[in-house]
Every structure is written in C-alpha cells, then in structure tokens.
C-alpha cells in the first residue's frame, strides 16, 4: 500500500532532506500531525480538482468518428449481396376460417371450406412469419402466382403482431 502516493491509508513517505527526523524527534508527535494535515490538504485539492472536471464536463461530449463510406462505393461487394443466398419462408394466406373438431372430421374429397375473404380480395404475404405485403392471385402458365400490390407499412405491421 505504501507505493501509491495518494492513498490516505498508506504509510507516509520518508520526509524530504531537511525534515528527516521531524516526527520522531518531537515527543508530542507534532511532525506526524503536520504530515497528516498535509496529506489531507492534498486529498482535498485532488477531490476539488476532480469535482471541477466533472462540473466542466456537463452534458455529453462528441465522440470523434471515422468517416464512413457507403458499402460498394469502392467497387466492393454490396451489403445486400451478402444476403442473396439466405433462405426465407414465404407464405401466402388466401383466407382463414374457424372450425370445430367435429366439422374437420367430416371433411372429405370435394368438401368446400368457406374462408373469411371474398374472391378478388387481396391475399396476405408473410415472410418468416411477418406480414410484409398484400397481393392478387394470378394464373400464369397454369400455375398460381401472386402479384404484389401493396407493401405493408412497418408501423401497421407491428400493430397486427
């Protein structure tokens, strides 16, 4: 502990050249009291200085930041290209209905299930379980497909979740 100069619990450092035996030579220990008082003044000065630094530093300070360039601006790979081979689950929801178990058990080939949307209503498009768009069902080369007609606003997307 004695090697830390500002530690109040540290034993006092040896006194400078002319005062070497000051505390030991006085029977009432007044030299030691002077050293303690000097250390106390030094500590108060340090605390006052720290308080002034804190007071001067009111509010956030700006942090210097390096200049950023746009991805791909220097001929590198565009950031979105890094995601081009990521698989996503896309689900098209034509409509919904609620059925009791008894009705589900009665379903067979040729049964008709009524949905909550009318023919021609837009279908909902989900990507990884998130509602992201609406579109219309088309038939192209004897296959069903969906033409995206509206991208769902992210705020409205959160309201539905």
N, C-alpha and C positions, 0 to 999 in steps of 0.2 A: 504494500500500500504506500510505502514511502516514496515510490518512484513517480507518483502522479503529483505534479506541482500544485494543482488547485484543489486537492482532496482535503476537506476540513478534518478528516479522521486520520490523516497521515501524520506521522511524527515529524516535527519541524526539521527543516533542513539545517545543516550547520550554518551558523551566522557568518556574515562576511568578515573579512580580515580584521578589523579593529574591534569587533564585538564578540569574539570567540567565547569568552568566559563570562559574559554578562549575566546570564540567568543562573549559572552555577555559582557565581561569586557573590550574589546577593542573598542574604539569609531569608528575606521575606518573599523571594521568587518574583520580584517585580519585573525582571528581564523577561521571564516566561510570559507574564501577563502582557507585556508590550508586544511580544511575538504573536500572541493570540489575537490581540487587538488589531495588529497589522494584517493578519490573515483574514479577520472578519471584515476589515475595510476593503481588502482586495476582493473578497467574495461579493460584498455589496456592490462594488464597482462593476464586477462582471455581470451580476444579475441585472443591474441598471442598464448596462450596455445591451444585454440580450432583450430586455423589455423595449428599449428604444428601437432595436432592429425589427421586432415584431410589430410595433406601432407604425414604423415606416413602411412595412410591407402589407398595409391594409389592402384587402381585395386580392383577386387572382392576378398573377403575373403572366404575361405572354410567354409562351414557350417557343423558342426558335425551332422551326420545322424545315426539313429539306424540301426543295421544290419537287413536286410530283409531276410526272408526265403521264399522259393517257396511255393505257395499255395498247400496244400495237402501233403506237405513233412512230416508233423507231424501227419498224419492219419486223418486230417480234410477233409472237402468236397473240391473237386477240383473246381476251379473258373468256369470252363466251365460247370460244373454240375448245377450251379445256373441258367444257361440259357436253360437248357434242355427242359423246358416246355413252352418256348416262341414261339408263333405262328408267322410264316413268310409267306408272299405271294410269291409263286414260280410261275413264268410264263415262258412257253416255246414258243418261237416265231419261227414258221415254215417258215415264209416269210412275205413280205409286198407288197402292191400294192397301186396305186393311182387311184381313180375312181371319175368321175363327178357324180353329183346327178342323172342325167338322167339315167346313167348306173346302179346305185344302185337301182333305182326304177324299172328297167327291170329285176332284179334278181328274179328267182323263183326256185322251186324244180328242180334239175337237171342242173342248170346253173353251168358253170365252171369259176372260177376266177383264172387268171394266177398270180403267185407270182414272186418275184424278185430272187428266189433261184431255182436252178435245183434240181431234185431228187437226193438224195445221199449227197447233201451239208450238212454241219453241221448246227444244229439249235442253236439258241442263248438261253441261260438260264439266266433269270433275278430273283433276289431275292430282294423283296421290291423295285422294280423299278431300281435296279442297275445290270448292265450286269456283271455277275461273271464267266460265263463258256460257253463252247460250247459242243455239244454232237451229237450223232447219234440216230435217231429214230429206235426203235426195236418193234417187236410184241412179247409179252410173254404171254402165256395162253390167247390168244385172246384179250389182252389189249395192248394199246400203252404204251411204256415207253421210256426213254431216257438214254443212257449210256454216262456219262460224259467222254469226250475225251481230254478236254483242260480247264485249269483254266486261266481266262483272267488276264494278268499282271495288277496290280493296276495302274501303270503309264498309260498304254494304256486305261484302264477303264476311267480315268479322261479325256483323250483326246477326247473320244467319247461323254462325257457328255456335 
